[in-house]
Amino acid sequence: IQRDNAAIQALMRDSLRRATKQDGKHALDINQAILELRATAYGLARMFVDGHLPQWGLNEADPLERLQTALENSLARLIGK
């Protein structure tokens, strides 16, 4: 699990570096961004597993698309898109 976690962190770090270079931004704190994105992903996953999504208006049969959109929106805000 530790090896998988390290690989995920490396992938996130590389992806964020490439995304910010494409935008010409260099002020993003990559470690802080990873923490924020991981916390968001974990929170959304926990809400899904615990069955809390209907309380927040996600009553569709398959809410995974909405969760993906939430993560994409969080990333876009972090990198300034």
N, C-alpha and C positions, 0 to 999 in steps of 0.2 A: 504494500500500500504506500509506503514511503517513497518508493521509486516512482510509482504512478503519480503521486502528489508532486514530486519534484519535476517530472516531465510536464505536468499540467501547468505548473508555475512558469517553467521555462517557455512553454508555448505562449502563455498569456503575456509574458514580458516581451517576447519577440514580436508578437502581434501588435501590442500597444506601441512599441518603438516604431514599427513600420507604419502604423496608422498615423502617428503624430508627425513622422517625417514627411509623409505624403501631404499633410496639411501645413507643413512648415512650422509647426509648433514644437518647442523644445522645453517648455516650462512645466510639463506634466510630470508629477512625481509618480513614477511607474509603480513603486512599491505601494503607495497609498491607493492608486487606482486599482491595483490587483486586490487589495484588501476590500475596497468598496464593492467591486464587482463580485468577488467571492461571497461577501456577506449578502449581497442582493440575491445571488443565485441560491445560496443556502437557505435564505429566508423563504424564497418562492418555493423551493423544493419541499421545505418543511411544511409550508401551508398546504401544498398539494397532498403530501403524505398524510397529514393530520385531518384532511377533509375540510379545511377552512375556506376554500375558494368560493363556494356558494354564498358565504356570508359577505363576500366582497364583490358580488355581482357576476361571478364567473360560473354560470349555470349550464353552459354548453356541455354536450357529451364529451368533447375533447378539448380541454382548456390549454393544451400544451402550446398551441400557436400563440395564444395571448401571453403566456409566460415567456416565450421566445421574444415576442415584441417588447415586453417589459425589459428584458435584458438588453436588447438592441438599443432601446431608448436610453437606458442608463449609460451604456457605452458611448453613445452619440453625445450625451451631455458631458461626459468626462473628457472627450477629445475635442469638444467644441464644434460638433457638426449639427 
